[in-house]
Amino acid sequence: MQIVELDIKLPYEGRGKILSRLYGKVRGRIRDIHFFPPDAEGISEIKMEVVEDNAPKLLSDLKKIVRNGKITLRVLSEV
């Protein structure tokens, strides 16, 4: 198991639809989550800490959901 940090940047307008689908993928494994307001260009940022067994598979699944945004993954620790 790994604790990974997901940094998700996406347009503010479509954030609600995307967040509901993201939550369906990581339900029950979220340790911490922070929502940041949109910047001047309308891009909102979300930082999530998730406990995950297979981080590369999670990243590929989330990239399919967040098409108009950007996702970065950083491994914080091995459990």
N, C-alpha and C positions, 0 to 999 in steps of 0.2 A: 504494500500500500504506500501511496505517496500523498503528500499534501501539496497541491499545486495552486498557483495563483493565476487566474484568468483575467486578463485586462481586455475588456471589450469596448470598442468605440463604434458607435452606430448613430445614424441620423435620429434626431429627437422625435420626428413625426411618427415613425413606424415602431417606436420603442415598445409600446404595449403589446403588440402582436408577437414580436420577437421574444420579449421577456417571458411570456406565457409558455412558449415552446421551449425556451431554454430551461425554465423551471421544471418542465416535464422530464427533461433529460437528467438533471442533477438533483432531483428531489430527494431529501433525506441525507444528502452528503455534503451540504453547504455548511462550512464552519463560520464564515464571516462574509459579509457583503456590504459594499459601499456604492452609493449612487452619487454621481457628480453632476451638477447642472450643465446644460449645454453651453458651448463656447460661442463666440461671435459668428462662427460659420454654421451653427446648428448641430454640432456633433456632441453627443452625450457620452459619458464614460462610466463604465461599471467595473468595479474590481471585486472579484469573488475568490474566496479560498475554499477549495473543494478537496475532499478525501476521495482518491481515485486509485483503482487498481491498474487500469490501462490508459494512461494519459494520452498517448498518440491517437488511440481510437476515439477518445472523447473529443480531442481537438478536431479530428476530421469530421465527426458528427456535427459539432457546433459550427464549423465552417460552412456546412451545407445549409444550416438554419440562418446564419448571419451572412447574407450574400452582399449587402450594401455596406457592410462594416468591416472592421479589422479585429482579429483576435490574436493575442499573444499569450503564450503559456510559459510559466516559469515554475520549476520544481523547487519548493521551499524545503522539504525534508522527506526523508524515507522513514516510514513507520514500520 
